[in-house]
Amino acid sequence: MSTHVQPVVYDPAGDDTEPLHQEQPTGARAWFEPGSPIRKHLRTIIAALFLLAASLVFLILAIVSFTSDRSLSALVFVVLTIVCALPGGYSSFVLYKAWRQKPGYQFSEISFDDS
C-alpha cells in the first residue's frame, strides 16, 4: 500500500514553522469555503431549487383539483406549475452543469448575485 505525501512549501524569508500553502478542503466542506462558486451563487441556487419545489407542489395540487372535478382550479395550478417549472428547471440544469464544470456552462450565465 503506497501513501501519497503532499510536498509542503516553506517561506525562505520567514521561519519554517508554518507552511505557505495549506491543503485545499475537499468534499462538501469545499462547497462553502470563501470564494467557492457554490457560496458565491448561493441565492441563485436556493431560488432555482425553490422554483422547482414549488412547481412540484403546484403539480400535485393540479392533479388533486382535477381528480375532484374542479377543472378551473386545476387549470390555474397547471399554469402555476409551468410558470415555476420552466425557469426553475432551466436554472437548476445550468447550475448543475456549471458545478460539474461542463464546457459551455458557467454560474454567471443565470446568476443574479452581484458579488
ZADO-1210 file (C-alpha; in nm, 4 decimals, padded with zeros to 6 digits):
<atoms>
<atom x="00.0000" y="00.0000" z="00.0000" code="MET" pos="1"/>
<atom x="00.1520" y="00.3284" z="-00.1088" code="SER" pos="2"/>
<atom x="00.0798" y="00.6614" z="00.0514" code="THR" pos="3"/>
<atom x="00.0893" y="00.9914" z="-00.1283" code="HIS" pos="4"/>
<atom x="00.2709" y="01.2663" z="00.0595" code="VAL" pos="5"/>
<atom x="00.1939" y="01.6277" z="-00.0251" code="GLN" pos="6"/>
<atom x="00.5032" y="01.8476" z="-00.0513" code="PRO" pos="7"/>
<atom x="00.4948" y="02.1490" z="00.1798" code="VAL" pos="8"/>
<atom x="00.6411" y="02.4774" z="00.0573" code="VAL" pos="9"/>
<atom x="00.8011" y="02.6980" z="00.3205" code="TYR" pos="10"/>
<atom x="00.8740" y="03.0681" z="00.3150" code="ASP" pos="11"/>
<atom x="01.2519" y="03.1093" z="00.2807" code="PRO" pos="12"/>
<atom x="01.2447" y="03.4551" z="00.4420" code="ALA" pos="13"/>
<atom x="01.0415" y="03.3552" z="00.7445" code="GLY" pos="14"/>
<atom x="01.0542" y="03.0815" z="00.9968" code="ASP" pos="15"/>
<atom x="00.9939" y="02.7237" z="00.8899" code="ASP" pos="16"/>
<atom x="00.7134" y="02.6556" z="01.1326" code="THR" pos="17"/>
<atom x="00.4131" y="02.7439" z="00.9116" code="GLU" pos="18"/>
<atom x="00.3655" y="02.6285" z="00.5524" code="PRO" pos="19"/>
<atom x="00.2759" y="02.8826" z="00.2813" code="LEU" pos="20"/>
<atom x="00.0253" y="02.6601" z="00.1042" code="HIS" pos="21"/>
<atom x="-00.2400" y="02.4939" z="00.3112" code="GLN" pos="22"/>
<atom x="-00.4137" y="02.1803" z="00.1914" code="GLU" pos="23"/>
<atom x="-00.7316" y="02.2630" z="-00.0003" code="GLN" pos="24"/>
<atom x="-01.0522" y="02.1338" z="00.1585" code="PRO" pos="25"/>
<atom x="-01.2326" y="01.8625" z="-00.0339" code="THR" pos="26"/>
<atom x="-01.5852" y="01.7265" z="-00.0427" code="GLY" pos="27"/>
<atom x="-01.8819" y="01.9120" z="00.0985" code="ALA" pos="28"/>
<atom x="-01.6593" y="02.1433" z="00.3063" code="ARG" pos="29"/>
<atom x="-01.5080" y="02.2895" z="-00.0118" code="ALA" pos="30"/>
<atom x="-01.8518" y="02.3994" z="-00.1350" code="TRP" pos="31"/>
<atom x="-01.8867" y="02.6605" z="00.1354" code="PHE" pos="32"/>
<atom x="-01.5314" y="02.7905" z="00.1516" code="GLU" pos="33"/>
<atom x="-01.4966" y="03.1650" z="00.0822" code="PRO" pos="34"/>
<atom x="-01.4660" y="03.2250" z="-00.2908" code="GLY" pos="35"/>
<atom x="-01.6197" y="02.8942" z="-00.3984" code="SER" pos="36"/>
<atom x="-01.8773" y="02.9165" z="-00.6789" code="PRO" pos="37"/>
<atom x="-02.1391" y="02.7443" z="-00.4634" code="ILE" pos="38"/>
<atom x="-02.1076" y="03.0006" z="-00.1857" code="ARG" pos="39"/>
<atom x="-02.0836" y="03.2912" z="-00.4279" code="LYS" pos="40"/>
<atom x="-02.4076" y="03.1967" z="-00.6066" code="HIS" pos="41"/>
<atom x="-02.5980" y="03.0527" z="-00.3120" code="LEU" pos="42"/>
<atom x="-02.9006" y="03.2809" z="-00.3558" code="ARG" pos="43"/>
<atom x="-02.9357" y="03.1736" z="-00.7194" code="THR" pos="44"/>
<atom x="-02.9132" y="02.8055" z="-00.6229" code="ILE" pos="45"/>
<atom x="-03.1732" y="02.8466" z="-00.3488" code="ILE" pos="46"/>
<atom x="-03.4082" y="03.0340" z="-00.5850" code="ALA" pos="47"/>
<atom x="-03.3754" y="02.7657" z="-00.8549" code="ALA" pos="48"/>
<atom x="-03.4420" y="02.4844" z="-00.6089" code="LEU" pos="49"/>
<atom x="-03.7343" y="02.6754" z="-00.4575" code="PHE" pos="50"/>
<atom x="-03.8936" y="02.7198" z="-00.8011" code="LEU" pos="51"/>
<atom x="-03.8515" y="02.3507" z="-00.8733" code="LEU" pos="52"/>
<atom x="-04.0050" y="02.2518" z="-00.5400" code="ALA" pos="53"/>
<atom x="-04.2934" y="02.4974" z="-00.5877" code="ALA" pos="54"/>
<atom x="-04.3639" y="02.3517" z="-00.9312" code="SER" pos="55"/>
<atom x="-04.3892" y="02.0040" z="-00.7799" code="LEU" pos="56"/>
<atom x="-04.6332" y="02.1293" z="-00.5161" code="VAL" pos="57"/>
<atom x="-04.8440" y="02.3043" z="-00.7814" code="PHE" pos="58"/>
<atom x="-04.8411" y="01.9906" z="-00.9965" code="LEU" pos="59"/>
<atom x="-04.9692" y="01.7814" z="-00.7064" code="ILE" pos="60"/>
<atom x="-05.2386" y="02.0418" z="-00.6352" code="LEU" pos="61"/>
<atom x="-05.3369" y="02.0406" z="-01.0033" code="ALA" pos="62"/>
<atom x="-05.3747" y="01.6625" z="-01.0028" code="ILE" pos="63"/>
<atom x="-05.5802" y="01.6709" z="-00.6815" code="VAL" pos="64"/>
<atom x="-05.8010" y="01.9507" z="-00.8181" code="SER" pos="65"/>
<atom x="-05.8506" y="01.7710" z="-01.1477" code="PHE" pos="66"/>
<atom x="-05.9500" y="01.4435" z="-00.9806" code="THR" pos="67"/>
<atom x="-06.2029" y="01.6213" z="-00.7575" code="SER" pos="68"/>
<atom x="-06.3800" y="01.7762" z="-01.0603" code="ASP" pos="69"/>
<atom x="-06.2570" y="02.1317" z="-01.0077" code="ARG" pos="70"/>
<atom x="-06.1270" y="02.1910" z="-01.3579" code="SER" pos="71"/>
<atom x="-06.0864" y="02.5688" z="-01.3263" code="LEU" pos="72"/>
<atom x="-05.8619" y="02.5433" z="-01.0207" code="SER" pos="73"/>
<atom x="-05.6761" y="02.2581" z="-01.1875" code="ALA" pos="74"/>
<atom x="-05.6078" y="02.4850" z="-01.4859" code="LEU" pos="75"/>
<atom x="-05.4773" y="02.7579" z="-01.2544" code="VAL" pos="76"/>
<atom x="-05.2423" y="02.5127" z="-01.0842" code="PHE" pos="77"/>
<atom x="-05.1210" y="02.3789" z="-01.4208" code="VAL" pos="78"/>
<atom x="-05.0348" y="02.7340" z="-01.5300" code="VAL" pos="79"/>
<atom x="-04.8536" y="02.7953" z="-01.1992" code="LEU" pos="80"/>
<atom x="-04.6673" y="02.4668" z="-01.2451" code="THR" pos="81"/>
<atom x="-04.5468" y="02.5762" z="-01.5887" code="ILE" pos="82"/>
<atom x="-04.4528" y="02.9245" z="-01.4653" code="VAL" pos="83"/>
<atom x="-04.2378" y="02.7764" z="-01.1860" code="CYS" pos="84"/>
<atom x="-04.1042" y="02.4665" z="-01.3635" code="ALA" pos="85"/>
<atom x="-03.9586" y="02.6330" z="-01.6724" code="LEU" pos="86"/>
<atom x="-03.7224" y="02.8830" z="-01.5038" code="PRO" pos="87"/>
<atom x="-03.6569" y="02.6530" z="-01.2068" code="GLY" pos="88"/>
<atom x="-03.5746" y="02.3545" z="-01.4257" code="GLY" pos="89"/>
<atom x="-03.3577" y="02.5530" z="-01.6659" code="TYR" pos="90"/>
<atom x="-03.1695" y="02.7258" z="-01.3849" code="SER" pos="91"/>
<atom x="-03.1140" y="02.4008" z="-01.1977" code="SER" pos="92"/>
<atom x="-02.9892" y="02.2323" z="-01.5160" code="PHE" pos="93"/>
<atom x="-02.7401" y="02.5113" z="-01.5935" code="VAL" pos="94"/>
<atom x="-02.6233" y="02.5279" z="-01.2304" code="LEU" pos="95"/>
<atom x="-02.5672" y="02.1524" z="-01.2241" code="TYR" pos="96"/>
<atom x="-02.3699" y="02.1603" z="-01.5497" code="LYS" pos="97"/>
<atom x="-02.1623" y="02.4570" z="-01.4259" code="ALA" pos="98"/>
<atom x="-02.0958" y="02.2775" z="-01.0968" code="TRP" pos="99"/>
<atom x="-01.9780" y="01.9717" z="-01.2909" code="ARG" pos="100"/>
<atom x="-01.7584" y="02.2109" z="-01.4983" code="GLN" pos="101"/>
<atom x="-01.9014" y="02.1067" z="-01.8331" code="LYS" pos="102"/>
<atom x="-01.7809" y="02.3187" z="-02.1284" code="PRO" pos="103"/>
<atom x="-02.0179" y="02.5996" z="-02.2196" code="GLY" pos="104"/>
<atom x="-02.1860" y="02.6298" z="-01.8791" code="TYR" pos="105"/>
<atom x="-02.0962" y="02.8955" z="-01.6222" code="GLN" pos="106"/>
<atom x="-02.2548" y="03.0104" z="-01.2977" code="PHE" pos="107"/>
<atom x="-02.2561" y="03.3684" z="-01.4259" code="SER" pos="108"/>
<atom x="-02.4979" y="03.2786" z="-01.7081" code="GLU" pos="109"/>
<atom x="-02.8004" y="03.2783" z="-01.4807" code="ILE" pos="110"/>
<atom x="-02.6773" y="03.4326" z="-01.1586" code="SER" pos="111"/>
<atom x="-02.8496" y="03.7380" z="-01.0171" code="PHE" pos="112"/>
<atom x="-02.5835" y="03.7745" z="-00.7485" code="ASP" pos="113"/>
<atom x="-02.3815" y="04.0908" z="-00.7976" code="ASP" pos="114"/>
<atom x="-02.0930" y="03.9852" z="-00.5745" code="SER" pos="115"/>
</atoms>
